[in-house]
Amino acid sequence: MTLLTINVGKTAPLFAGHPDAAAEPRHQVLSGIRKNPVSTLGQPNPVQVGPLGLAGDEQADLTVHGGRDKAVYAYPVEHYPVWRTMRQQACGRDEELPHGSFGENLTISGLLETQLWIGDQLIFGDGAVRLRVASPRSPCFKFNAVMGFRQASAMMVQSGYTGFYLEVMQEGLLRAGDEIQLVPGDRHMRVEELHRMNTRSKQRKLF
């Protein structure tokens, strides 16, 4: 279990909606979903983690992103090849997705949503940073915009490839290449199970 890259981004204008204005008018919103690697295996620069997230990172809508229980967002690298295939089939774009493409702060390997429980803790490197698994991600229309096709959010929901939010329990420095140690919590509910529960709850509200 390894931290592959650390990704941050500033809030910037994002055009959401479909180019066909009659079907879904495009509009501009502020978003911090576009992230770029600042610490990689080749250049493992240290990045400070504070109670509200990573140094240099921003979120535009704090009602759905950010805050103490969504301070850091992690995404498994194992999902990247699947998304490349889905994207190619949906809009004909067949290209490598750079780390940070899903808006994640931490691109990791060896930890999937089905393996993690709410309340588990992740210890990085020499133990200077400790993060608690808080919740799965619920994608919004901004994810469609950065992925380039309207079904992206629905596909994330259906696949369960949501990634997960982390709460900062112990501040410190992170570096790409840090090994990750998993410390089990109470283990009442898996990340994937909470995602399915949230999805069913939203579906019931539509009827």
Solvent accessible surface area in square Angstrom, and as a share of the most:
residue,aa,sasa,rsa
1,M,88,0.39
2,T,26,0.15
3,L,0,0.00
4,L,30,0.15
5,T,10,0.06
6,I,0,0.00
7,N,0,0.00
8,V,18,0.11
9,G,8,0.08
10,K,124,0.53
11,T,44,0.25
12,A,44,0.34
13,P,80,0.50
14,L,5,0.03
15,F,113,0.47
16,A,0,0.00
17,G,25,0.24
18,H,55,0.24
19,P,101,0.63
20,D,70,0.36
21,A,65,0.50
22,A,105,0.82
23,A,66,0.51
24,E,64,0.29
25,P,88,0.55
26,R,118,0.43
27,H,88,0.39
28,Q,106,0.47
29,V,35,0.20
30,L,106,0.53
31,S,8,0.05
32,G,9,0.08
33,I,21,0.11
34,R,139,0.51
35,K,20,0.08
36,N,99,0.51
37,P,55,0.35
38,V,60,0.34
39,S,0,0.00
40,T,43,0.25
41,L,109,0.54
42,G,71,0.68
43,Q,127,0.57
44,P,64,0.40
45,N,73,0.37
46,P,72,0.45
47,V,13,0.07
48,Q,80,0.36
49,V,0,0.00
50,G,14,0.14
51,P,47,0.30
52,L,106,0.53
53,G,10,0.09
54,L,9,0.05
55,A,59,0.46
56,G,39,0.37
57,D,24,0.12
58,E,62,0.28
59,Q,47,0.21
60,A,41,0.32
61,D,54,0.28
62,L,124,0.61
63,T,121,0.70
64,V,72,0.41
65,H,42,0.19
66,G,6,0.06
67,G,29,0.28
68,R,151,0.55
69,D,81,0.42
70,K,57,0.24
71,A,1,0.01
72,V,1,0.00
73,Y,12,0.05
74,A,1,0.00
75,Y,0,0.00
76,P,0,0.00
77,V,35,0.20
78,E,75,0.34
79,H,9,0.04
80,Y,18,0.07
81,P,87,0.55
82,V,62,0.35
83,W,0,0.00
84,R,76,0.28
85,T,72,0.42
86,M,31,0.14
87,R,11,0.04
88,Q,76,0.34
89,Q,138,0.61
90,A,42,0.33
91,C,49,0.29
92,G,54,0.52
93,R,102,0.37
94,D,87,0.45
95,E,75,0.34
96,E,129,0.58
97,L,18,0.09
98,P,93,0.58
99,H,48,0.21
100,G,2,0.02
101,S,25,0.16
102,F,0,0.00
103,G,9,0.09
104,E,0,0.00
105,N,6,0.03
106,L,0,0.00
107,T,0,0.00
108,I,1,0.01
109,S,27,0.17
110,G,34,0.33
111,L,3,0.01
112,L,52,0.26
113,E,4,0.02
114,T,76,0.44
115,Q,93,0.41
116,L,0,0.00
117,W,44,0.15
118,I,38,0.20
119,G,14,0.13
120,D,0,0.00
121,Q,40,0.18
122,L,1,0.00
123,I,20,0.10
124,F,4,0.02
125,G,42,0.40
126,D,136,0.70
127,G,24,0.23
128,A,39,0.30
129,V,0,0.00
130,R,77,0.28
131,L,0,0.00
132,R,72,0.26
133,V,0,0.00
134,A,17,0.13
135,S,23,0.15
136,P,8,0.05
137,R,8,0.03
138,S,56,0.36
139,P,22,0.14
140,C,42,0.25
141,F,94,0.39
142,K,23,0.10
143,F,0,0.00
144,N,32,0.16
145,A,27,0.21
146,V,24,0.14
147,M,2,0.01
148,G,36,0.35
149,F,16,0.07
150,R,121,0.44
151,Q,92,0.41
152,A,0,0.00
153,S,17,0.11
154,A,47,0.36
155,M,52,0.23
156,M,0,0.00
157,V,43,0.24
158,Q,131,0.58
159,S,38,0.25
160,G,5,0.05
161,Y,65,0.25
162,T,0,0.00
163,G,0,0.00
164,F,0,0.00
165,Y,11,0.04
166,L,0,0.00
167,E,48,0.21
168,V,17,0.10
169,M,92,0.41
170,Q,79,0.35
171,E,93,0.42
172,G,14,0.13
173,L,78,0.39
174,L,0,0.00
175,R,101,0.37
176,A,6,0.04
177,G,34,0.32
178,D,25,0.13
179,E,104,0.47
180,I,8,0.04
181,Q,108,0.48
182,L,46,0.23
183,V,48,0.27
184,P,82,0.51
185,G,32,0.31
186,D,116,0.60
187,R,81,0.29
188,H,157,0.70
189,M,52,0.23
190,R,86,0.32
191,V,0,0.00
192,E,43,0.19
193,E,69,0.31
194,L,38,0.19
195,H,8,0.04
196,R,72,0.26
197,M,84,0.38
198,N,53,0.27
199,T,22,0.13
200,R,126,0.46
201,S,37,0.24
202,K,108,0.46
203,Q,96,0.43
204,R,156,0.57
205,K,164,0.70
206,L,142,0.71
207,F,210,0.87
